[in-house]
Amino acid sequence: MKWRSTAFVLLFGALTAIAQSTLLDKNPPETPDAKFDAIRLRTGRFEYRIVRNGKQIATFTITVDKQSDGNFRFAARGFNQEWESVASSSFHPISAALRIERRKTKKTYSMSLTYGGDRVSGLAGTTADNVTNEAKLAEMKPVSGCPCRHH
């Protein structure tokens, strides 16, 4: 279980590394949130391995794509889980999804969130033996100051 929490930290650390590994433009665009400008991201597919005592114990892949509408899609697969998020070029969230497979119980947990204006709505559920239990999450308002607003 300990390596799974390490995997989450490494996954988010890898995304940060990708974002910082790209050279900045000599003249970045002047926007109020210029430090959150996705144009600085390196797009592509990035593969990572976790090695313990010289043995590979896990792998995961992160994909960063710029979509035709100018938004960015981030996806990761590995550790018996998949997640995907879509954000604007200034990193305002549009959607997020997570799917985790439990090896021992053969159950799959999934959730999806959709951001719109100052609201977030979503679904969550589990599957086992081809039975789906799905519950609609209540529509939620973000706490004040949340960077979730679309401008």
C-alpha positions as CSV (number, residue, x, y, z in Angstrom):
1,M,0.0,0.0,0.0
2,K,2.9,2.3,0.8
3,W,4.2,2.1,-2.8
4,R,0.8,3.3,-4.1
5,S,1.0,6.5,-2.2
6,T,4.5,6.9,-3.5
7,A,3.2,6.3,-7.0
8,F,0.7,9.1,-6.7
9,V,3.4,11.5,-5.5
10,L,5.7,10.4,-8.4
11,L,2.9,10.8,-10.9
12,F,2.2,14.4,-9.9
13,G,5.9,15.1,-9.6
14,A,6.4,13.8,-13.2
15,L,3.7,16.2,-14.5
16,T,5.5,19.0,-12.7
17,A,8.8,18.0,-14.2
18,I,7.3,17.8,-17.7
19,A,5.9,21.3,-17.3
20,Q,9.2,22.7,-16.1
21,S,11.4,20.8,-18.5
22,T,10.3,22.8,-21.6
23,L,12.3,25.9,-22.4
24,L,10.3,29.1,-21.9
25,D,9.7,31.4,-24.8
26,K,12.1,34.4,-24.9
27,N,9.0,36.7,-24.8
28,P,6.1,34.8,-23.1
29,P,2.6,36.1,-23.7
30,E,1.6,38.9,-21.4
31,T,-1.5,37.6,-19.6
32,P,-2.5,38.1,-15.9
33,D,-1.9,34.3,-15.3
34,A,1.2,34.0,-17.4
35,K,2.8,31.6,-14.9
36,F,-0.1,29.2,-15.7
37,D,0.3,29.3,-19.4
38,A,0.2,25.8,-20.9
39,I,2.0,26.8,-24.0
40,R,5.2,26.2,-21.9
41,L,4.3,22.5,-21.6
42,R,6.1,19.8,-23.6
43,T,3.4,17.7,-25.2
44,G,3.9,14.0,-26.0
45,R,4.0,10.6,-24.2
46,F,6.2,10.2,-21.2
47,E,7.0,6.7,-19.8
48,Y,8.2,6.2,-16.2
49,R,9.4,3.1,-14.3
50,I,9.6,2.7,-10.6
51,V,12.5,0.5,-9.5
52,R,13.0,-0.9,-6.1
53,N,16.2,-2.8,-5.2
54,G,17.2,-2.9,-8.8
55,K,13.9,-4.5,-9.9
56,Q,11.1,-2.7,-11.8
57,I,8.0,-2.8,-9.7
58,A,5.7,-0.6,-11.7
59,T,5.4,1.5,-14.9
60,F,3.1,4.4,-15.9
61,T,2.6,6.6,-18.9
62,I,1.6,10.2,-18.9
63,T,0.3,11.8,-22.1
64,V,0.0,15.5,-22.6
65,D,-1.9,16.6,-25.8
66,K,-3.0,20.0,-27.1
67,Q,-6.5,19.6,-28.5
68,S,-7.9,21.4,-31.5
69,D,-10.0,23.7,-29.4
70,G,-6.8,25.0,-27.6
71,N,-7.5,23.0,-24.4
72,F,-5.0,20.5,-23.0
73,R,-5.6,16.9,-22.2
74,F,-3.6,15.1,-19.5
75,A,-3.8,11.3,-19.2
76,A,-2.0,8.8,-17.1
77,R,-2.1,5.0,-17.0
78,G,-0.4,2.7,-14.6
79,F,-0.6,1.2,-11.1
80,N,-4.0,-0.4,-11.9
81,Q,-5.5,3.1,-12.5
82,E,-6.2,5.6,-15.2
83,W,-6.9,9.3,-14.9
84,E,-7.6,12.0,-17.4
85,S,-8.1,15.7,-17.1
86,V,-8.8,18.5,-19.5
87,A,-7.9,22.1,-18.7
88,S,-7.8,25.4,-20.6
89,S,-4.4,26.8,-21.6
90,S,-4.4,28.8,-18.4
91,F,-5.1,25.6,-16.4
92,H,-8.7,26.3,-15.6
93,P,-10.3,22.8,-15.1
94,I,-12.9,21.5,-17.6
95,S,-13.2,17.9,-16.7
96,A,-11.5,15.1,-14.7
97,A,-12.0,11.3,-14.6
98,L,-10.4,8.6,-12.5
99,R,-10.7,4.8,-12.7
100,I,-9.1,2.4,-10.2
101,E,-9.1,-1.4,-10.5
102,R,-8.9,-3.3,-7.2
103,R,-7.0,-6.5,-7.9
104,K,-8.1,-8.5,-4.9
105,T,-11.8,-7.7,-5.1
106,K,-12.1,-7.4,-8.9
107,K,-14.0,-4.2,-8.3
108,T,-13.5,-1.0,-10.3
109,Y,-14.1,2.4,-8.8
110,S,-14.6,5.3,-11.2
111,M,-15.5,9.0,-10.9
112,S,-15.9,11.9,-13.3
113,L,-16.2,15.6,-12.7
114,T,-17.3,18.4,-15.0
115,Y,-16.5,22.0,-14.3
116,G,-18.7,24.8,-15.5
117,G,-18.6,28.4,-14.4
118,D,-18.6,28.3,-10.6
119,R,-20.1,24.8,-10.4
120,V,-18.7,21.3,-10.3
121,S,-20.9,18.2,-11.0
122,G,-19.9,14.6,-11.2
123,L,-20.6,10.9,-11.1
124,A,-19.0,8.1,-9.0
125,G,-19.5,4.4,-9.0
126,T,-18.2,0.9,-8.6
127,T,-18.4,-2.2,-10.8
128,A,-18.2,-5.8,-9.7
129,D,-19.3,-8.9,-11.6
130,N,-20.7,-6.8,-14.4
131,V,-23.0,-4.9,-12.0
132,T,-22.7,-1.1,-12.0
133,N,-23.5,0.9,-8.9
134,E,-23.5,4.6,-9.9
135,A,-24.4,7.6,-7.9
136,K,-24.7,11.1,-9.1
137,L,-22.7,13.4,-6.9
138,A,-24.5,16.5,-5.8
139,E,-23.8,19.6,-7.8
140,M,-21.2,21.5,-5.7
141,K,-20.1,25.1,-5.6
142,P,-16.4,25.5,-5.2
143,V,-15.2,27.4,-2.1
144,S,-14.5,31.0,-2.6
145,G,-11.2,31.7,-4.2
146,C,-11.1,28.4,-6.1
147,P,-9.3,28.8,-9.4
148,C,-12.0,26.7,-11.1
149,R,-13.8,29.6,-12.7
150,H,-13.7,30.0,-16.5
151,H,-12.9,33.5,-17.6
